[in-house]
Amino acid sequence: MEANLTAKRTGAEEVVWDLSDLYASVDDPAIERDMQQADAQAEHLAASYRGQVAALDNESLYQAITEYEQAIEMANKLASYAHLIWSTDTGNAAYGKLLQKVTEWSSRLEQQLLFFDLEWINAPDDFAQTMIDDPVLAHYRHWLEATRRYQPHMLSEPEEKILSEKAVTGREAWVRFFTEVMGNTRYPYNGEELTQSGILAKLYEPDREVRRTAAQSVTGVLREKLPILTYVFNTLAADKASDDRLRSYQSWISSRNLSNEASDEVVDALIEAVTSRYDIVARYYRLKRDLLGLDELYDYDRYAPLPAAAGEYHWDRAREIVLNAYQNFHPRVAEIAGEFFTRAWIDAAERPGKRGGAYSASTVPSVHPYVFMNYTGAARDVMTLAHELGHGVHQYLSREQGMLQAHTPLTTAEMASTFGEMLVFTDMTAQASDPQVRLAMLANKIEDSFATIFRQVSMNRFEHAMHTARREEGELDSERLSDLWLQTQQAMFMDSVRMSDDYRVWWSYIPHFLHTPGYVYAYAFGELLVLALFARYQQEGGGSFAERYLDVLRAGGSDWPEKTLAPMGVDLTDPNFWQEGLAEIEKMVDQAEALVNGQ
């Protein structure tokens, strides 16, 4: 039977993006033209600057960086289009062919440009500092500083070229294989064949039997694929261990922390703060168990809606809710977000072969971001829309920093998205007069925050356990991986949720572990940061706060996160900072208990 995506009409069936601002189609001759132009630019850079970077004067270095940035932007434009079009149908052979072609070409271009990075990174300290401090190079100051931190971890140019070349048929190939396998997997449910988004949506249904049956379907399919998925996880974990060893990183997470411009100490403080407050999670789920009238709450009950939970949202209504909330905060935010709808920068329709999940792709500064999601009409999809549009607004504003400095580290990349969710949640709650409806909405927000803070950190704990065990014990079988998964997940819930044996294998479908190892703690970082920021926004009101907030978004990755956020009154170097955000989530649980008790 053909995969049934959603039986109901959501209004998003025709919400498909227009990628022509990048390229007209996979056969667009501009693709080949831009590849050739980028190759010519790389050859020019090599001919003009190879062996000379550490001897250039300030004006010449500025010109060289500008040309280098142009070549990087052209490569990213091509890569963005290939990835975006492939995401919409991972089983389309033409899309896959283009993705592979661009991936292989990008690797060769990267190898051509590699000399520039290496010569700057390995330039003498006195020369480098002189250039960093020079007013002519002021725009690129942060990029110049940040790249120098990689000096202890870079290899020779021939070695770096080999690693880049082999990654195409190594790590990148395995990640693509995993994505295509999962994107084309179907899950049986009552005679239908559902996509991953469709089957996971069943876990939010009020009927417990629907949730249980959906969870069993997910488990059954994952168990069938477990030999393949276990091998993929082991192979990529081993690949990372090899890469970390060659680059002299102290631990499996060190390279991610360096990329995130966060010290090991800051990240350790975050992890410690969150894991020390797992009691907040247990406290809430005990309350939810009682509200649902259950003797025991199982893993498939976690997302069950409360009786007064809001129903379905038509796409037009979701659009109205999000844009109104953004407008109330700042007209410019709503104006930018509105363009995503009017100019077809969103792909929200479910369809066969489309990968699951949601993201906002920044593409390149000369174009604009695109938002990708699978809209099913549920209340959580309204929040997902708010979240991804928050990313989109951030990426749109930060384009002025240019290709090399538009992107923030992953940690602060989640700030605008999570802030957007809070704006929508606050608006929707304020409009609800029924205490039971407010309780249901509050429960949804608490659970979303738990998923972003506590669950992501618990997944970080799984990653830590997996990478540590893979390095110490060798190849891990599925039972060992499942044991590590269940231990780290059960720790978060304490005794409030019973993790069934079926749930043991659910580590195997999560793409973050493979696509971007170490990424997940960034969600917790961003959520706790925003909870603290939002509390200050509510105290101050709009006006000055909103203007300073937009300035932070415009800054992108042009400075260190702690400096970018300083005007907002945030001190990321304070180890107690995370407690502010945790206190806000605890207040939400207090509010839920008060609503239950009629206070």
N, C-alpha and C positions, 0 to 999 in steps of 0.2 A: 504493500500500500504506500502511496506517496506520502511523504512526511507531512503531517498536519502541524502547522505552526501555532496558530491560535484560532480557535473556532469563532471567537467573538471579533467584531470589527472595532478597532481602536482609533481609527482615523489617521494612523501612521502608515497605512499600507502603501501610500504613494509618496511617502517622505523619503526620497532618495537624493543623495547629493549629486551636484554637478561638479565634476572634477576638471572641467575644461579650462579653469584658471591655471591648472598645472599642464595637462595635455588633453587633447581632444579624444584620444582613444589609444589602445595599445598599439595601433598601427600608425599613429601620428608620426610623420617624418621628422617632426621637431625633436622627437626622442633621440634619433640617431644623430641629428644635427648638434644637439646639446652635448651628447657624449663626445663627439669629435671636438667641439669647442672647448670642453673641459680638459680633454687630453692635450689640446694645443696650449691651453693656459698652463697646465702642469709642466709641459716641456719647456715653455718660456721661463717659468719660475726656476726650474732646475738649471737651465742655461745661464740665467742671470745671477742666481744667488747661491748655487751649491758651493760649499766651502767658504762662503763669504759672510754668512749671517752674523758671526761674532766680530766682524770687522766693519760692519756698516755704520754710517753716521745716523743720527736721529731721523733725518728726512728720508733717507734711503730705507731705513728699517720700517718706517711708517708706510712707505709705498709698497714694500715687499709684503707686509702683513695685509694690506688692503687687497693686493692681488691674490694672496693666499686665501683670504676670506671669500673672495668672489668664486674661486674654484671650488671651495668647500660648499658654498651655497648652491652652485649648479649641481653638484653631486647629490646634495640632499634633496633638491627638487625632484630629481629623477627617482631617487630611492623612496621618497614620500609617495609619489604617484604609484609606483609599482606595489608598494605595501598596501596602500589604501584600496586600490582596485582589487587586489588579491583577497583582502579581508572580506569583501562582499560576497565572494564565491571561491572558497579555497579549493574546490574541486574543478574549477575551470582551467583547462590545460593551457590556454593562451595566456591567462593571468599568471599561472605558475611559471610558464616559460619566460615571460617578461621579468618576473621577480628574480628568477635565477640568473638571467642575463645581466640585470642591473647589479645584482649582488656580486657576481664574478667581476664585472667591470669596475665596480666601486673598490673592490679589493686591489685591483691593479692600480687604480688612480691613487688610492691611499699609499701604496708602496712608492709611487712616483713623488708624492708630496712628503713622505716620511722624513726626508733629510732636513726639511725646514724645522719641524718640531724638535728633532734630535739636536740640531745645531744650536737652537735657542736654549733648550733645556740644559745642554752641556756647556754653554758659554761660560767663561770665567765670571766669578761672582761680582767682581768690581765692575766689569763691563755691563753685566745684566742689571745691577742696581742703578747704574748711571742711566740706562735706558728706561728703566721702570720709573725713575724720578723725573724724567725729562718731560716738560710741558707739551712738546710736540706729540708725544705718545700717550698723553693723558687719557684719551678715550679707551685705549687698550690696556691700561694699567693693570686691571684685575686679571685679564687673560694672561698677561705677561707674568704676573706673580703666581697665579694658580698653576700654570703649566710647569713652572720650575719645581714644584713639589714632587713631580714624578721622577726627578733625576735618579734617586736610588733604585728605581724599579724598571728603568728602561734598559734594553739590551742594545747590542750593536745594530747598525742598519741592516746588514745581511740577515741577522737573526730575526729582527723585527719583520722583515719582508717575508721570511719563511712562515712565521707565525700567522701573519695576515693572509698569506696565500692558502695555508692549510686550514684556516678557520672556515673557509667557504665550504669545503667538503667535510669539515669536522663539526664543530659546535653549531654553526649556523644551519647546516644541513639537518642535524638532529632536531633542532628547535623547530624548523619548518616541518619536518616529518611529524613531530608531536602535534603541532597545530593543525595540520591537515587531517591527521587521524581523528582528532577530537572534533574538529569542525564538521566532519562528514559522518560522525557517529550518530546513530539514532537509538532512541530509548523506547522500548515497547510500553504502551500504557492503554489498557482497555481496548485493544484492537487497533490502536493508532501507533504511529511511529513519530516520536517527538524529537525535536532538536534538544541540545543541552539547555538552552535558555527556556524552552517550553517545559521540560521535565522539572527543572529546578524551580520554576514558578509555582509548581504544584505544592511545594513545601510551605507556601504562604497561604494555602487554602484553609478555611475554617473546619472542614471535615477531616477528622483525624485519620480515617481510613484512606482518604485520598493522599494525605501526606505519607502515611506508612507505605502505601502501594508505590508511590513515586520514589521514595527512598529505596525500596527493594529493587525497583527497576534500575536505578542508578548503580546500586551495588552489584546487581547481576551483570550489567554490561561492563563495569570496571573490572570485575573478577575475570571475565572472559579475556579482557585485554591486558590483564596484570603482567603476564610474562614480557610483553612488549614494553609496557610502561616502566616496569622495574628495570629493564635493560637500559632504556633511555635515561632514566634518572641516574643509574650507576655510571653510565658512560659520561654524562655531562658533569657529574660530581667529580669523577676522576680527571676529566679534562680541566676543570677548575683547579683541582689540587696541583696538577702539573704546571699550570700557568702561574699559580701563586708561588710555587716553589722556584720556578725559573726567574720570577720577578722579585723574589726575596720579600714577599709579604708575610708578616708575622702570623696572621690567622686568616681564616676563610672570609672574614668580614672586612678585613683591613682595606682592601681595594675599593669596596663599596663606600666605606666611610671617607676615604680620600676623595672619591668622586663626589660625594655629598657635601664636601667641605665641612665635615663634622669630625671632631676628634673622637678617638676610641673612648675617652673618658666621658664625653657628653653622651654618646650612644649608650654606654654602660649605665650611666645615671638614669637615662630614659627607661631602659629595660628593667632596671632594678625598681624604679618607682612604680611601673605598671604591674609587674609581677607581685610586688608587695601588697597590691590592692585588689587581688583577685576576689577578696571578700565582698567587694561591691557587686561583682557579677553574681556570686552565689546568693547574695541577699535579694537581688532583683528576681532571679529565676525561681526562688522559693515563693516570692510574691506572685509571680505569673502562674506557677503551678496551682496555687490556691484559686486565683482568678479564673482559671480554666476548669477548675473542679476536678483535677486529676490527682490520683494517688501518687503518680510518679511521672516526671517529665523526661521524655526520651529525646535523643538528638534530633529526631524529625519533628519534634514539637516546638523547637526553639523559636521558630518564626510564625507560629500560629497566631492569627489575628485575634484580638479581643473582640467580644461580641459587638461592640459599638464601632468597630473600625470602619473607616471610610471605604466605600466600594471602589468601582472602577472610574478612571479618568479618561475621557476622550482627549485625543492629542491637542485639540484646540483649547480645551480647558487647561491642560497642563502648560501649554504655551502662555496662556493668560496669567496663570498663577505665578509662574517664574518671572515673567517680564514685569508684572506689577510689583513683586517683591524687590526686584532689582531697581525699578524706578523709584520706589520709596527710599532706597538707600542713596542712589545717585543717578541722575538722568543719563549721564555718559555711560554708565554700566549697562543700563537698559537699552540704550541706543546701539551699542556694540552687539549685545546679545541678540537684539532684534534682527540684525543683519544676517545672522546664521539662519533664520527662518526665511526671510524675504529673498535671500540670494542663494538658497539651496546649498548651504554649507553643512547640512546635517543628513546623515543616513540613519533612519530609525526603523525602517520596515524590516520585519522578520522575513527571511526567505531561505530556501534550502541552500546549504553550503556556506552560508555566512557564518563567520566565526562568532563565538559567544562573547559576552562581556560588553564593555563600553570603554571608550577612551576619547581624548581630544588630541589630534595630531597637529603639532605646531607648524609643520611643513617648513617653509622658509620665510624670512622677513619680507621678501619681495612679493609674496602671495598673501596668504592668511591661513588661519587654522581651520580644521574640519572636525566635526563631532561625529562619532560613531557610537551607536547603541542599538539594542534590540527592544523596542517598545512594546510592552504587553498590556498597558493600560492600568497597571497596579499603582497604588499610592507610592510604592518605593521607586517606581519608574519616574515619577514626578521629581523625586529627590535626585535620581540619577541624572535627569535632564539638567536640574539646577547645578549639580556637581560638575558635569562635563562642560556646561556653558561657563561656569566659573573658571575652569581651566582655559576655555577659549578666550574669554575676556582678558585674562592674564597674558596669554600668549600673543594676543592681538596688540596689547599695549606695549609689551616688551620688545616688539619687533624693531623699535627705533634704536635698540642697542646693537643691532647688526647680528650677523650669523654667529660670530664667536662668543657673544656675550648676552644673547637674548634668553638663553635657557638657564633657568635656575637649577640648583641642585635638587635632587628628588625630594629632599626633606621640606624645603619651602615651596616646592612645586605644588604641594597639596593644599597650600594655604587658601588660595582664592576659591578653589573648588569646594572646600569644606565650609568656608565662610558663606558661599552662595547657598549651600544647603541650610545653614542656620537662618539666613534671611527668609527663605521660603517657609521653613518650619515655624518661625516666630509669627509670620503673617497668617499662616493657616490656623495656628493655635488661637491667635487673637480673635479670629472670626468664628470660632466654635463656642457656642453658649452652653451646650449640654456638657456637664461634668464628665459623663461617661465617654462622650466623643473626645473631649480633651485628654482623658486618661488613655484612650486608645492611641491618639496621636502622639502623646508623650511616650507611650510604650514603644511605638515604632521608632521614635527618635533615639530613645535609650538603646534599643537594640542595634540601630545603625551605628551609634557611637561605640557600642561594645564591639561590633564587627570591625570597626576602624581602629580602635585602640587595643582592646584586650585580645581579640582574635588574631589581629596581625602580629602582635607581640608573641602570642602563643605559637603562631606559625614561624616566627623568627626563631623560637626555641626549638621547633622541629628542624628547621634548616641547620641550626647550630649542631643539634644532635646528629643529624644525617651526615653533614660534612665531616664532623669529628669522627664519627664511627667509620665512614668510608675511608678516611685517611689512616685510621688505626687498625681496622679490622679487614680491609680489603673489600671486595665486592659484597654487597648486602642483598640478601634475598628479600622477597616481598614480605615475609613474616617479620623480619627484623625491622624493616621500614614501617610496617604497620604497627609494631609495638611502640616504636619511637613516636609515631603520630598519636596513638591513643594516649600514651603517657602525657605528652605535652598538652593535648587538648583537654583531658580530664582534669589536669591541674588547674586550668582556668575556671572550670565550673565547680570544683570541689565536690560537694555531695548534692548539688542542686539539680544536676541533669545526669541521667543515665546514658552513657555512651554505649550503644549496642555493638555487638560484634560486627554487624554489617558496616558500621561507620569506620572500621579499622582501615579500609582500603581507600578512603576518600582523599587521601593525600595525592593520589595518582592523577587527578584531573586538573590540579591547580597549576596554571601556566607560569605564574610569577617565579616559582622556584627554578624554572628552566630559562625563561626569557631574560630575567634580570635577577640573578642570585643576590640575596641580601636586601632586596628592594623593600620587603613588606614593612619593616619598622618605620619607613618614611611615612606611612599612613598614620601611624600612632603619633609620630612627631608632629605632622601637620594638624591632626585633630586636636591634640592637647594645646598646641599653639593657638589655634583658632578659638577654642573654648575660652582661653584666657583673654584673647583679643576681643572676642564678642562681649564678654562681661564688661570690658572697658568701653566698648562702643555703646552699650546700653546705659552706662553711667554718664558718658559724655554727650550722647546724642550724635546726630549726623554732623553736618558742617565741617569743622576743622578735621575731625577724625576721618571722614570720608575722603577729603582731599588728600590727607597724608597717606591713606590707604592706597589711593590711586597712584600716588608717587612711588610707593613701594612696588606696586605691580609694574609700573613703567621701568623701574630700575632693572628688572629681570635678573640676570646673573652678572651684573656689572660691578658688583662689590661683594665682600664677604657677608654671609647671611646676618651675622650679629650686627654689622654696621648698617645694612639695609633696613633691619627691623628696629634699630635703636630709636628712630623718631616715633615709633608706636609705643614706646615705653617698655620694650621687651629686652630682657637680658638673658640670652641663650647660654651664657657662660655660668649662670647661677644654677648649681645643681638642684636647688629647691624649686626652680621654675616650674617643673613638671607637676608639682603638687597643686599649682593653681588650676590647671586644667582638670586634674583628677577631682579636685574639690567641686568643680562645676558639674561634673557627671554625677557625683554623689548627691548634689543638690537636686538633680533631676529624679533620682531614686527617692529622695525625701518627698518630693512633690507627688510622685506616683503613690506613695504610701499615704500621704495626706488626702489625696483624692479618693482612695479606697476607703479611708476611715471617715470620709465626709467632712473633712476639716477645711 
